[in-house]
């Protein structure tokens, strides 16, 4: 993802999905966005100045996003835009706050938004969870949930079944990225197609779990339909952080300008011994090998170098290998593979990555064309 606004976004040629971030002063709204999209070290989040005016962040990932970071004193009347313009409202509550004021503000926005746009998604981040012990954390989370729902029912009995989603988050662990991922999944129209691509990849490579990650923010924009294990998700996030940290120190040692040409948006590049360059292909389902030469992968007019890396999770004995393959300048495929499959059938794995990359590229380009034409 990129938090800088492009010319296309500023002049309105790309239709962006808008997300509104709300919350009381010092609830952690700005630190969430800075840590996720600007790679701010979490230790520096304490020194951020309070937000005094609406700040807009333009994020380019599998879908173009426009995120509004609002000051704590914002109201429906002073927002400066209609709530109908937003697809999702994220309300951030400090887990140790005196719940009365944030709950009242949240209910105010829910009531106002439902009158204008009943289909809007509401997400509540019960934030700064690292401040409390586990038992206190769960109890405060439960109390906030109950108070919000009670206030909504007091407003009108029709809000009793209102679809309000609560997430326990912290910038000091991966719970924040998991929560943001779930928020984005509801906004990605192409999510079923991405999930199907991942399902086919897992089936063809015997992979128990695969994710499509945004390389910079470490948010997974899609995964296969098997349940997400928290430990596996955290492991993938940590591995991606390591590649982001050390990748820029390396580059391809190939003398071929077609393979050494780096994409316009640099991506984390692992050591040369762990990288491979794979061609791209025509429109073909993941894992479907070409029957004739006419369906063989055709290089782009402007070839890119696609880094890949792998690490064994059980070095002492054959077990599981975690693999990384860059798919687009912003997206990467991270998958768990049986070590025996990766070592003995690596060509099959790489071949499936080629078709997966082409499928994701087609979906991404189709979404960008649709957004530009809207």
TORKOL-4160 file (C-alpha; in steps of 0.2 Angstrom, whole numbers, padded with zeros to 4 digits, m for minus):
374
<pt num="1" X="0000" Y="0000" Z="0000"/>
<pt num="2" X="0005" Y="0018" Z="m0003"/>
<pt num="3" X="m0001" Y="0032" Z="0009"/>
<pt num="4" X="0004" Y="0045" Z="m0004"/>
<pt num="5" X="m0010" Y="0052" Z="m0015"/>
<pt num="6" X="m0007" Y="0050" Z="m0033"/>
<pt num="7" X="m0012" Y="0062" Z="m0047"/>
<pt num="8" X="m0026" Y="0050" Z="m0052"/>
<pt num="9" X="m0033" Y="0050" Z="m0035"/>
<pt num="10" X="m0032" Y="0069" Z="m0032"/>
<pt num="11" X="m0041" Y="0073" Z="m0049"/>
<pt num="12" X="m0055" Y="0061" Z="m0046"/>
<pt num="13" X="m0051" Y="0049" Z="m0061"/>
<pt num="14" X="m0050" Y="0034" Z="m0049"/>
<pt num="15" X="m0066" Y="0030" Z="m0038"/>
<pt num="16" X="m0059" Y="0026" Z="m0021"/>
<pt num="17" X="m0068" Y="0017" Z="m0007"/>
<pt num="18" X="m0070" Y="0028" Z="0008"/>
<pt num="19" X="m0067" Y="0023" Z="0026"/>
<pt num="20" X="m0071" Y="0035" Z="0040"/>
<pt num="21" X="m0060" Y="0034" Z="0056"/>
<pt num="22" X="m0069" Y="0041" Z="0072"/>
<pt num="23" X="m0066" Y="0041" Z="0090"/>
<pt num="24" X="m0062" Y="0052" Z="0105"/>
<pt num="25" X="m0046" Y="0062" Z="0107"/>
<pt num="26" X="m0031" Y="0051" Z="0111"/>
<pt num="27" X="m0040" Y="0035" Z="0107"/>
<pt num="28" X="m0027" Y="0030" Z="0095"/>
<pt num="29" X="m0034" Y="0033" Z="0078"/>
<pt num="30" X="m0019" Y="0042" Z="0070"/>
<pt num="31" X="m0007" Y="0029" Z="0078"/>
<pt num="32" X="m0017" Y="0015" Z="0070"/>
<pt num="33" X="m0015" Y="0023" Z="0052"/>
<pt num="34" X="0003" Y="0028" Z="0054"/>
<pt num="35" X="0009" Y="0011" Z="0061"/>
<pt num="36" X="m0001" Y="0002" Z="0047"/>
<pt num="37" X="0002" Y="0013" Z="0032"/>
<pt num="38" X="0017" Y="0024" Z="0035"/>
<pt num="39" X="0027" Y="0011" Z="0044"/>
<pt num="40" X="0029" Y="0021" Z="0060"/>
<pt num="41" X="0039" Y="0012" Z="0074"/>
<pt num="42" X="0026" Y="0008" Z="0088"/>
<pt num="43" X="0038" Y="0016" Z="0101"/>
<pt num="44" X="0036" Y="0033" Z="0092"/>
<pt num="45" X="0017" Y="0032" Z="0092"/>
<pt num="46" X="0016" Y="0039" Z="0110"/>
<pt num="47" X="0024" Y="0056" Z="0103"/>
<pt num="48" X="0011" Y="0059" Z="0089"/>
<pt num="49" X="0001" Y="0075" Z="0091"/>
<pt num="50" X="m0018" Y="0075" Z="0093"/>
<pt num="51" X="m0027" Y="0076" Z="0076"/>
<pt num="52" X="m0034" Y="0094" Z="0074"/>
<pt num="53" X="m0042" Y="0093" Z="0057"/>
<pt num="54" X="m0048" Y="0080" Z="0045"/>
<pt num="55" X="m0033" Y="0071" Z="0037"/>
<pt num="56" X="m0036" Y="0061" Z="0021"/>
<pt num="57" X="m0025" Y="0046" Z="0017"/>
<pt num="58" X="m0025" Y="0038" Z="0000"/>
<pt num="59" X="m0020" Y="0020" Z="0000"/>
<pt num="60" X="m0017" Y="0009" Z="m0015"/>
<pt num="61" X="m0019" Y="m0009" Z="m0013"/>
<pt num="62" X="m0030" Y="m0022" Z="m0021"/>
<pt num="63" X="m0044" Y="m0009" Z="m0021"/>
<pt num="64" X="m0040" Y="0010" Z="m0020"/>
<pt num="65" X="m0045" Y="0017" Z="m0003"/>
<pt num="66" X="m0047" Y="0034" Z="0004"/>
<pt num="67" X="m0047" Y="0035" Z="0023"/>
<pt num="68" X="m0052" Y="0050" Z="0033"/>
<pt num="69" X="m0044" Y="0052" Z="0050"/>
<pt num="70" X="m0055" Y="0064" Z="0060"/>
<pt num="71" X="m0052" Y="0074" Z="0076"/>
<pt num="72" X="m0060" Y="0069" Z="0092"/>
<pt num="73" X="m0072" Y="0083" Z="0092"/>
<pt num="74" X="m0080" Y="0080" Z="0075"/>
<pt num="75" X="m0099" Y="0078" Z="0074"/>
<pt num="76" X="m0111" Y="0073" Z="0060"/>
<pt num="77" X="m0114" Y="0092" Z="0056"/>
<pt num="78" X="m0095" Y="0097" Z="0056"/>
<pt num="79" X="m0089" Y="0082" Z="0046"/>
<pt num="80" X="m0090" Y="0092" Z="0029"/>
<pt num="81" X="m0096" Y="0077" Z="0020"/>
<pt num="82" X="m0112" Y="0066" Z="0019"/>
<pt num="83" X="m0111" Y="0049" Z="0028"/>
<pt num="84" X="m0118" Y="0041" Z="0012"/>
<pt num="85" X="m0101" Y="0044" Z="0004"/>
<pt num="86" X="m0093" Y="0031" Z="0016"/>
<pt num="87" X="m0093" Y="0012" Z="0014"/>
<pt num="88" X="m0087" Y="0009" Z="0032"/>
<pt num="89" X="m0086" Y="0018" Z="0048"/>
<pt num="90" X="m0072" Y="0013" Z="0061"/>
<pt num="91" X="m0075" Y="0019" Z="0078"/>
<pt num="92" X="m0060" Y="0018" Z="0090"/>
<pt num="93" X="m0063" Y="0017" Z="0109"/>
<pt num="94" X="m0049" Y="0017" Z="0122"/>
<pt num="95" X="m0051" Y="0001" Z="0132"/>
<pt num="96" X="m0048" Y="0011" Z="0148"/>
<pt num="97" X="m0059" Y="0026" Z="0143"/>
<pt num="98" X="m0074" Y="0032" Z="0153"/>
<pt num="99" X="m0086" Y="0024" Z="0141"/>
<pt num="100" X="m0100" Y="0037" Z="0142"/>
<pt num="101" X="m0094" Y="0049" Z="0130"/>
<pt num="102" X="m0087" Y="0038" Z="0116"/>
<pt num="103" X="m0103" Y="0027" Z="0117"/>
<pt num="104" X="m0114" Y="0042" Z="0115"/>
<pt num="105" X="m0104" Y="0048" Z="0100"/>
<pt num="106" X="m0104" Y="0031" Z="0092"/>
<pt num="107" X="m0123" Y="0029" Z="0094"/>
<pt num="108" X="m0125" Y="0047" Z="0087"/>
<pt num="109" X="m0116" Y="0042" Z="0071"/>
<pt num="110" X="m0124" Y="0025" Z="0070"/>
<pt num="111" X="m0142" Y="0033" Z="0071"/>
<pt num="112" X="m0137" Y="0047" Z="0058"/>
<pt num="113" X="m0129" Y="0035" Z="0046"/>
<pt num="114" X="m0143" Y="0022" Z="0046"/>
<pt num="115" X="m0155" Y="0036" Z="0041"/>
<pt num="116" X="m0144" Y="0040" Z="0026"/>
<pt num="117" X="m0136" Y="0024" Z="0021"/>
<pt num="118" X="m0143" Y="0008" Z="0030"/>
<pt num="119" X="m0130" Y="m0003" Z="0021"/>
<pt num="120" X="m0115" Y="0006" Z="0029"/>
<pt num="121" X="m0103" Y="m0006" Z="0038"/>
<pt num="122" X="m0099" Y="m0001" Z="0057"/>
<pt num="123" X="m0084" Y="m0008" Z="0065"/>
<pt num="124" X="m0078" Y="m0004" Z="0083"/>
<pt num="125" X="m0060" Y="m0006" Z="0088"/>
<pt num="126" X="m0058" Y="m0008" Z="0107"/>
<pt num="127" X="m0040" Y="m0001" Z="0106"/>
<pt num="128" X="m0025" Y="m0001" Z="0117"/>
<pt num="129" X="m0028" Y="m0018" Z="0124"/>
<pt num="130" X="m0010" Y="m0021" Z="0129"/>
<pt num="131" X="m0013" Y="m0009" Z="0144"/>
<pt num="132" X="m0023" Y="m0023" Z="0154"/>
<pt num="133" X="m0021" Y="m0040" Z="0160"/>
<pt num="134" X="m0030" Y="m0054" Z="0150"/>
<pt num="135" X="m0045" Y="m0055" Z="0162"/>
<pt num="136" X="m0047" Y="m0036" Z="0164"/>
<pt num="137" X="m0046" Y="m0035" Z="0145"/>
<pt num="138" X="m0060" Y="m0047" Z="0142"/>
<pt num="139" X="m0071" Y="m0039" Z="0155"/>
<pt num="140" X="m0069" Y="m0022" Z="0148"/>
<pt num="141" X="m0072" Y="m0028" Z="0131"/>
<pt num="142" X="m0088" Y="m0036" Z="0136"/>
<pt num="143" X="m0094" Y="m0020" Z="0146"/>
<pt num="144" X="m0091" Y="m0009" Z="0131"/>
<pt num="145" X="m0100" Y="m0021" Z="0119"/>
<pt num="146" X="m0115" Y="m0022" Z="0131"/>
<pt num="147" X="m0116" Y="m0003" Z="0134"/>
<pt num="148" X="m0116" Y="0001" Z="0116"/>
<pt num="149" X="m0130" Y="m0012" Z="0112"/>
<pt num="150" X="m0140" Y="m0006" Z="0127"/>
<pt num="151" X="m0139" Y="0012" Z="0121"/>
<pt num="152" X="m0144" Y="0007" Z="0103"/>
<pt num="153" X="m0159" Y="m0002" Z="0110"/>
<pt num="154" X="m0164" Y="0013" Z="0120"/>
<pt num="155" X="m0164" Y="0024" Z="0104"/>
<pt num="156" X="m0175" Y="0011" Z="0095"/>
<pt num="157" X="m0180" Y="m0007" Z="0097"/>
<pt num="158" X="m0176" Y="m0009" Z="0078"/>
<pt num="159" X="m0157" Y="m0008" Z="0083"/>
<pt num="160" X="m0157" Y="m0024" Z="0093"/>
<pt num="161" X="m0151" Y="m0034" Z="0078"/>
<pt num="162" X="m0140" Y="m0020" Z="0071"/>
<pt num="163" X="m0124" Y="m0028" Z="0063"/>
<pt num="164" X="m0110" Y="m0020" Z="0074"/>
<pt num="165" X="m0094" Y="m0029" Z="0074"/>
<pt num="166" X="m0081" Y="m0027" Z="0089"/>
<pt num="167" X="m0063" Y="m0030" Z="0088"/>
<pt num="168" X="m0050" Y="m0030" Z="0102"/>
<pt num="169" X="m0034" Y="m0022" Z="0095"/>
<pt num="170" X="m0017" Y="m0016" Z="0099"/>
<pt num="171" X="m0003" Y="m0008" Z="0089"/>
<pt num="172" X="0010" Y="m0019" Z="0099"/>
<pt num="173" X="0004" Y="m0036" Z="0091"/>
<pt num="174" X="m0004" Y="m0042" Z="0075"/>
<pt num="175" X="m0022" Y="m0041" Z="0082"/>
<pt num="176" X="m0024" Y="m0024" Z="0073"/>
<pt num="177" X="m0019" Y="m0031" Z="0056"/>
<pt num="178" X="m0031" Y="m0045" Z="0058"/>
<pt num="179" X="m0045" Y="m0033" Z="0062"/>
<pt num="180" X="m0041" Y="m0021" Z="0048"/>
<pt num="181" X="m0040" Y="m0036" Z="0036"/>
<pt num="182" X="m0058" Y="m0041" Z="0041"/>
<pt num="183" X="m0064" Y="m0023" Z="0038"/>
<pt num="184" X="m0056" Y="m0023" Z="0020"/>
<pt num="185" X="m0063" Y="m0040" Z="0016"/>
<pt num="186" X="m0081" Y="m0033" Z="0016"/>
<pt num="187" X="m0076" Y="m0020" Z="0004"/>
<pt num="188" X="m0067" Y="m0030" Z="m0009"/>
<pt num="189" X="m0079" Y="m0035" Z="m0023"/>
<pt num="190" X="m0067" Y="m0047" Z="m0030"/>
<pt num="191" X="m0064" Y="m0057" Z="m0014"/>
<pt num="192" X="m0073" Y="m0073" Z="m0019"/>
<pt num="193" X="m0062" Y="m0074" Z="m0035"/>
<pt num="194" X="m0046" Y="m0071" Z="m0025"/>
<pt num="195" X="m0051" Y="m0084" Z="m0012"/>
<pt num="196" X="m0055" Y="m0097" Z="m0026"/>
<pt num="197" X="m0037" Y="m0093" Z="m0034"/>
<pt num="198" X="m0030" Y="m0097" Z="m0017"/>
<pt num="199" X="m0041" Y="m0113" Z="m0015"/>
<pt num="200" X="m0034" Y="m0119" Z="m0031"/>
<pt num="201" X="m0016" Y="m0115" Z="m0027"/>
<pt num="202" X="m0018" Y="m0124" Z="m0010"/>
<pt num="203" X="m0026" Y="m0139" Z="m0019"/>
<pt num="204" X="m0012" Y="m0141" Z="m0032"/>
<pt num="205" X="0002" Y="m0138" Z="m0020"/>
<pt num="206" X="m0004" Y="m0148" Z="m0005"/>
<pt num="207" X="m0003" Y="m0131" Z="0005"/>
<pt num="208" X="m0013" Y="m0131" Z="0021"/>
<pt num="209" X="m0014" Y="m0112" Z="0021"/>
<pt num="210" X="m0010" Y="m0098" Z="0010"/>
<pt num="211" X="m0012" Y="m0079" Z="0011"/>
<pt num="212" X="m0012" Y="m0064" Z="m0001"/>
<pt num="213" X="m0003" Y="m0050" Z="0009"/>
<pt num="214" X="m0001" Y="m0032" Z="0006"/>
<pt num="215" X="0018" Y="m0031" Z="0007"/>
<pt num="216" X="0020" Y="m0014" Z="0016"/>
<pt num="217" X="0006" Y="m0014" Z="0028"/>
<pt num="218" X="0006" Y="m0033" Z="0031"/>
<pt num="219" X="m0013" Y="m0034" Z="0030"/>
<pt num="220" X="m0019" Y="m0050" Z="0022"/>
<pt num="221" X="m0032" Y="m0045" Z="0008"/>
<pt num="222" X="m0037" Y="m0063" Z="0005"/>
<pt num="223" X="m0035" Y="m0081" Z="0011"/>
<pt num="224" X="m0041" Y="m0098" Z="0006"/>
<pt num="225" X="m0057" Y="m0104" Z="0014"/>
<pt num="226" X="m0049" Y="m0115" Z="0028"/>
<pt num="227" X="m0050" Y="m0107" Z="0045"/>
<pt num="228" X="m0037" Y="m0094" Z="0049"/>
<pt num="229" X="m0025" Y="m0099" Z="0063"/>
<pt num="230" X="m0019" Y="m0085" Z="0074"/>
<pt num="231" X="m0001" Y="m0092" Z="0076"/>
<pt num="232" X="0000" Y="m0095" Z="0057"/>
<pt num="233" X="m0006" Y="m0077" Z="0053"/>
<pt num="234" X="0007" Y="m0070" Z="0066"/>
<pt num="235" X="0021" Y="m0080" Z="0058"/>
<pt num="236" X="0017" Y="m0074" Z="0041"/>
<pt num="237" X="0017" Y="m0056" Z="0047"/>
<pt num="238" X="0033" Y="m0058" Z="0056"/>
<pt num="239" X="0041" Y="m0066" Z="0041"/>
<pt num="240" X="0035" Y="m0052" Z="0030"/>
<pt num="241" X="0042" Y="m0039" Z="0042"/>
<pt num="242" X="0059" Y="m0047" Z="0041"/>
<pt num="243" X="0059" Y="m0047" Z="0022"/>
<pt num="244" X="0054" Y="m0029" Z="0023"/>
<pt num="245" X="0068" Y="m0025" Z="0034"/>
<pt num="246" X="0082" Y="m0034" Z="0025"/>
<pt num="247" X="0076" Y="m0035" Z="0007"/>
<pt num="248" X="0082" Y="m0018" Z="0002"/>
<pt num="249" X="0100" Y="m0023" Z="0006"/>
<pt num="250" X="0099" Y="m0036" Z="m0009"/>
<pt num="251" X="0096" Y="m0035" Z="m0027"/>
<pt num="252" X="0096" Y="m0048" Z="m0042"/>
<pt num="253" X="0114" Y="m0052" Z="m0048"/>
<pt num="254" X="0107" Y="m0057" Z="m0065"/>
<pt num="255" X="0115" Y="m0047" Z="m0080"/>
<pt num="256" X="0099" Y="m0049" Z="m0090"/>
<pt num="257" X="0091" Y="m0032" Z="m0090"/>
<pt num="258" X="0074" Y="m0041" Z="m0092"/>
<pt num="259" X="0075" Y="m0050" Z="m0076"/>
<pt num="260" X="0085" Y="m0036" Z="m0066"/>
<pt num="261" X="0072" Y="m0023" Z="m0070"/>
<pt num="262" X="0064" Y="m0018" Z="m0054"/>
<pt num="263" X="0045" Y="m0014" Z="m0053"/>
<pt num="264" X="0042" Y="0005" Z="m0051"/>
<pt num="265" X="0036" Y="0002" Z="m0033"/>
<pt num="266" X="0050" Y="m0007" Z="m0025"/>
<pt num="267" X="0045" Y="m0023" Z="m0015"/>
<pt num="268" X="0055" Y="m0032" Z="m0001"/>
<pt num="269" X="0068" Y="m0042" Z="m0010"/>
<pt num="270" X="0076" Y="m0057" Z="0000"/>
<pt num="271" X="0094" Y="m0063" Z="m0002"/>
<pt num="272" X="0099" Y="m0068" Z="m0020"/>
<pt num="273" X="0101" Y="m0086" Z="m0014"/>
<pt num="274" X="0083" Y="m0086" Z="m0010"/>
<pt num="275" X="0076" Y="m0077" Z="m0025"/>
<pt num="276" X="0069" Y="m0084" Z="m0042"/>
<pt num="277" X="0063" Y="m0075" Z="m0057"/>
<pt num="278" X="0047" Y="m0082" Z="m0064"/>
<pt num="279" X="0038" Y="m0077" Z="m0081"/>
<pt num="280" X="0021" Y="m0071" Z="m0082"/>
<pt num="281" X="0007" Y="m0079" Z="m0092"/>
<pt num="282" X="m0009" Y="m0077" Z="m0102"/>
<pt num="283" X="m0026" Y="m0079" Z="m0095"/>
<pt num="284" X="m0026" Y="m0097" Z="m0087"/>
<pt num="285" X="m0034" Y="m0104" Z="m0071"/>
<pt num="286" X="m0021" Y="m0107" Z="m0057"/>
<pt num="287" X="m0013" Y="m0124" Z="m0058"/>
<pt num="288" X="m0019" Y="m0127" Z="m0076"/>
<pt num="289" X="m0003" Y="m0131" Z="m0086"/>
<pt num="290" X="m0003" Y="m0126" Z="m0105"/>
<pt num="291" X="m0007" Y="m0140" Z="m0117"/>
<pt num="292" X="0002" Y="m0132" Z="m0132"/>
<pt num="293" X="0015" Y="m0119" Z="m0134"/>
<pt num="294" X="0001" Y="m0106" Z="m0139"/>
<pt num="295" X="m0004" Y="m0105" Z="m0121"/>
<pt num="296" X="0013" Y="m0104" Z="m0113"/>
<pt num="297" X="0017" Y="m0089" Z="m0102"/>
<pt num="298" X="0020" Y="m0073" Z="m0112"/>
<pt num="299" X="0031" Y="m0060" Z="m0104"/>
<pt num="300" X="0025" Y="m0043" Z="m0101"/>
<pt num="301" X="0030" Y="m0029" Z="m0113"/>
<pt num="302" X="0039" Y="m0022" Z="m0098"/>
<pt num="303" X="0046" Y="m0037" Z="m0088"/>
<pt num="304" X="0047" Y="m0036" Z="m0069"/>
<pt num="305" X="0058" Y="m0046" Z="m0057"/>
<pt num="306" X="0047" Y="m0056" Z="m0045"/>
<pt num="307" X="0057" Y="m0060" Z="m0029"/>
<pt num="308" X="0053" Y="m0076" Z="m0019"/>
<pt num="309" X="0060" Y="m0083" Z="m0003"/>
<pt num="310" X="0057" Y="m0098" Z="0008"/>
<pt num="311" X="0062" Y="m0103" Z="0026"/>
<pt num="312" X="0060" Y="m0120" Z="0035"/>
<pt num="313" X="0050" Y="m0120" Z="0051"/>
<pt num="314" X="0057" Y="m0136" Z="0057"/>
<pt num="315" X="0076" Y="m0136" Z="0051"/>
<pt num="316" X="0080" Y="m0152" Z="0061"/>
<pt num="317" X="0067" Y="m0163" Z="0053"/>
<pt num="318" X="0056" Y="m0163" Z="0037"/>
<pt num="319" X="0041" Y="m0152" Z="0041"/>
<pt num="320" X="0034" Y="m0136" Z="0035"/>
<pt num="321" X="0041" Y="m0123" Z="0024"/>
<pt num="322" X="0035" Y="m0105" Z="0023"/>
<pt num="323" X="0036" Y="m0097" Z="0006"/>
<pt num="324" X="0035" Y="m0080" Z="m0001"/>
<pt num="325" X="0032" Y="m0075" Z="m0019"/>
<pt num="326" X="0029" Y="m0057" Z="m0025"/>
<pt num="327" X="0013" Y="m0056" Z="m0036"/>
<pt num="328" X="0011" Y="m0038" Z="m0040"/>
<pt num="329" X="0021" Y="m0022" Z="m0034"/>
<pt num="330" X="0010" Y="m0022" Z="m0019"/>
<pt num="331" X="0004" Y="m0040" Z="m0015"/>
<pt num="332" X="0013" Y="m0056" Z="m0011"/>
<pt num="333" X="0008" Y="m0074" Z="m0009"/>
<pt num="334" X="0013" Y="m0082" Z="0008"/>
<pt num="335" X="0010" Y="m0100" Z="0009"/>
<pt num="336" X="0014" Y="m0115" Z="0020"/>
<pt num="337" X="0020" Y="m0130" Z="0011"/>
<pt num="338" X="0026" Y="m0147" Z="0016"/>
<pt num="339" X="0045" Y="m0147" Z="0015"/>
<pt num="340" X="0045" Y="m0163" Z="0005"/>
<pt num="341" X="0033" Y="m0155" Z="m0008"/>
<pt num="342" X="0044" Y="m0139" Z="m0009"/>
<pt num="343" X="0060" Y="m0148" Z="m0011"/>
<pt num="344" X="0055" Y="m0162" Z="m0023"/>
<pt num="345" X="0042" Y="m0153" Z="m0033"/>
<pt num="346" X="0047" Y="m0135" Z="m0032"/>
<pt num="347" X="0045" Y="m0133" Z="m0051"/>
<pt num="348" X="0026" Y="m0137" Z="m0049"/>
<pt num="349" X="0025" Y="m0125" Z="m0035"/>
<pt num="350" X="0033" Y="m0111" Z="m0045"/>
<pt num="351" X="0022" Y="m0116" Z="m0060"/>
<pt num="352" X="0006" Y="m0113" Z="m0050"/>
<pt num="353" X="0013" Y="m0097" Z="m0043"/>
<pt num="354" X="0014" Y="m0091" Z="m0061"/>
<pt num="355" X="m0004" Y="m0094" Z="m0065"/>
<pt num="356" X="m0009" Y="m0087" Z="m0048"/>
<pt num="357" X="0000" Y="m0071" Z="m0052"/>
<pt num="358" X="m0008" Y="m0069" Z="m0068"/>
<pt num="359" X="m0025" Y="m0072" Z="m0061"/>
<pt num="360" X="m0022" Y="m0059" Z="m0047"/>
<pt num="361" X="m0015" Y="m0047" Z="m0060"/>
<pt num="362" X="m0031" Y="m0048" Z="m0071"/>
<pt num="363" X="m0042" Y="m0046" Z="m0056"/>
<pt num="364" X="m0032" Y="m0031" Z="m0050"/>
<pt num="365" X="m0032" Y="m0023" Z="m0067"/>
<pt num="366" X="m0050" Y="m0026" Z="m0070"/>
<pt num="367" X="m0054" Y="m0017" Z="m0054"/>
<pt num="368" X="m0043" Y="m0002" Z="m0058"/>
<pt num="369" X="m0052" Y="0000" Z="m0075"/>
<pt num="370" X="m0069" Y="m0002" Z="m0067"/>
<pt num="371" X="m0064" Y="0012" Z="m0054"/>
<pt num="372" X="m0057" Y="0023" Z="m0067"/>
<pt num="373" X="m0073" Y="0022" Z="m0078"/>
<pt num="374" X="m0085" Y="0025" Z="m0063"/>
